[in-house]
Amino acid sequence: MNYHWNWNIFWDAAPDGGGTYLDSLISGMLWTLATAGLAWIIALVLGAIIGTIRTAPNKWAARLANGYVELFRNIPLLVQMFLWYFVMPELVPSEMGNWLKSLPNAPFITAVLSLGFFTSARVAVQVSAGINALPSGQRMAGTALGLTLPQTYRYVLLPMAFRIIIPSLTNEVAAIIKNSSVALTIGLMELTASARSMQEFSFQVFEAFTVATLIYLGVSVIAIILSNLLEKATAVPGYITSGSATAGGK
């Protein structure tokens, strides 16, 4: 049986009433970008905090931060999605659980939180590696200037560390875009789910996933190009940035 190619399928009306199949894929792309973008904000903020605590002199705080990283980094993202979506509403008080279940965009909110916490553990590793890659003299110089420990991190260590780990963060940006596809398992109609829906209704599987693949590729390439421009603009003379943060990823 020969496969019947039909590239005009994208202009046919989709059964969901949302326009054409192309409109459905564009809508899925927007949901993908919204999920990845909001999750990245959460990941960057939490990752910076947890990564900083991992390098703090307080051993108990560092152990808690390490525990956070090991917890979220070593549980598969798919399992975390299910835990956030199906298990979490049953663990909280019943009123809060019912409220969570009744949220109109519960799959979207769940996907953002799950993906944000999962990626924050990976970002934390990069941040702590970037801080540890700096010469110890920088921390001592901050102390000599009369800066407190938080001020030393804020004004001396973190600005330098982030400029060093931009290449590694670029990889995480690309990864979070791709990982957002896992959200289809909890009902979010992001790009992969939209392509799968198109394939199920039209049976044009190759056309649907070819275009979805090209969209993922285009979005990732744009993100990488922007990150590379940012890397060049913030590069510190005398520091080798590429791969520097991954050496300490443990």
N, C-alpha and C positions, 0 to 999 in steps of 0.2 A: 504494500500500500504506500503510494507516494504522498509526501506531505504537500499540502496546497498552501503556497505562500500568498499572503495578502497584506501588503504594506498599507493598503487603503483602509484597513480595519480601524486605524486610529481616529478616523473621521466619522465612524459609525456611532450612533447613539448608544451610550452605556445603559444597561438595564436599571441601574440605581437611580436614574433620573437626574444625575448631576452633570449632564452634558455628554460630550463624546468620550471615548476611551482615552484620548490624549488629555482631555481636561481632568480625568481621573488620575492619570499619572502625574500631571502637574500638581494637583492637589496633594497627592502622596508625597511628592518632592517637598512641598511646603511644610507638611507635617514632619517630614524627616529633618528638615533644617531647623524647625522650631524645637523639636525634641533634642537634637544634638546641640543646638545653641544654648538652650537653657540648662541642659545637663552639663555643658562645658563650664558655664559660669559657676555652678555648684561645685564642680570638680576642681576648678582652679582655686576658689576661695578655701574650700576645705583642705585641698591638697597642700596649699601654701601653709596653712595653720598646722596641720598634722606633720608635714615635712619639717617644719621649723622645730616643733616639739621633739621630734626624733633626735635632733642634734643638741637639745638643751642639756645643761649640766645636771638637771634633776633626773636621777635615774628612774624613779617611779613614773614620772610624766613621760619619759622616753619609752618605758616599757608599755605603758598604756597606748601610746601612739603606735608603737610597733605591733601591738595586738590588733589595733584597728586596721592597720595595713594588711596583716596576715589574714584577718577575717574576711575583708571585702575583696582582697586580691585572689584568694585561693578558692572561693566559692564560685562556680560557673555563673556567668551572667544570666543564663536562662533560668537557673534555679533561683537566683535572687529576684528575678522578675515575678516568678510564681509566688515566692514568699511574700513579697510586697503586695501583690494583687489579691491573692487568695487567703493567705494566712494572717497577715497583719490585721485586717478588719476583725478577725475572730479573737485576737489577743487583747485588743484594747477594750475599754468599757463598751457595753452594748450600744449605748446612744451614739458614741463616737464611731463605732463600727458601722452602724446603720447609716450615719451621715457620710462616711467614706464610700459605702456601696452605692449611695444615691447620687454621688457627684456626677454631673453630666459628662465631664471629660475625665472620668476616673482612669481609663487606660493611658491617656496622655500624661496625666499627673504622675501616675505610677511609673511610667516609662522614664520620665524626666528624673524622678527621685532615684530610682534604681540605677539608671545609667550614670547619674551624677555621683552617687556614693561609690559605685564600682570603679569609675575612672579616677575619683579623688585619691584612692589608695595608690594607683599607678603614678599619679602626679606627685603624691607625697614622696614616693621613692626618688623621683627625679629631683625634687626640691632639696631633699636631704643630701643627695649625692652631689648636687651643685654646691651646697654650703660646705660639705666636707672637702670638696676639691679646691677650696680657697686656701691660701696660705694662712697658717695660724696667726701670723703677725697682724693680719687685718683685724681679728677679734681683739688682740692685745692693744692695737692702736686705738680702737674705739674706747677701750677701758682707760687708756692713758689720757685720752681727751676728756675724760670725765663723763662719758656716756653710760647710761644704765644698760643692762643686758638687753631689754626690749628695744631701746634706742639703737644699740649696736646692730641688732638684727635689722631694724627698719631702715636705717640710713647707710649702713656699711655692707652687711652681708647679703641681705636679700636682693638689693638692686644688682649686685655683681652676680649672684647665683642665678638669677633669672636670665640674665644676658648670656650666661654660659649654657643653660639648658634649653634654650629656644629650639635647637634642632630636635631634641628629644620630645619637647612639647608639640612640635610639628607632627611627629608620628602619632601622638595621642589624639590630635585633632582629626587626623585622617581615620584613626581607629574608632573614635566615638561616632563619626558619621556612619561607618560601616556597621558598628555594633547596634545602632538604632534599629536595624532591621529585625532584631530579636523581638521588638515590641509587637510584631504581628501576632505572636503567640498569645497575647492578652487582649487582642481585638483592636489595636490601633491601626488605622488605615494609612500607614506610611507608605513609602515608595514600593517596597517589596510586597506588601499586602495588596496594594493597588495593582501591581503587575500580576500577582497570583489571581486576584479577582477577575482581571481581564482575561487571563488564560482559561479560567474555569467557565466563563460565559461564552467566549468566542472560540475557544480551542486553538487559538493562534499563539501557542506557547513560545515559539522562537521569537516572534515579533515582539511580544510583550516583554520578555526578559532581555532581549537585545537592547531595546530602548532604555529599560531600567538600568542595565549595566552601563550604558553610555552616560546616563544622567549621573550615576554614582561616580563614574570616572571623571566627568567634567567638574562636579562639585569638589571632589578630592583634589584634583589638579589645581583648581583655583585657590583652595585653602592652602595648599603646599606652596604655591607661588607667592601668595601674600605673606606666609610665614617666612619664606626665604628672603623676601624683601625686608621684613622686620629684622631678621637675623643680621643682614648686612648693615642695616642702619644702626643697630645697637651693638655690633661686634666690638669687643674690647681688644685693643692691640696687645699682642703678646700672649693671648689665651687661645688655645685650640678648642673650638666649641664642639665640632662634630664628634659625637660619640663620647664626649667627656662625662656626660651624666649617666650614661648606661653602665659605665664601669663599676659604679658603686651601687647598682640596683640589686639590693638584697634585702 
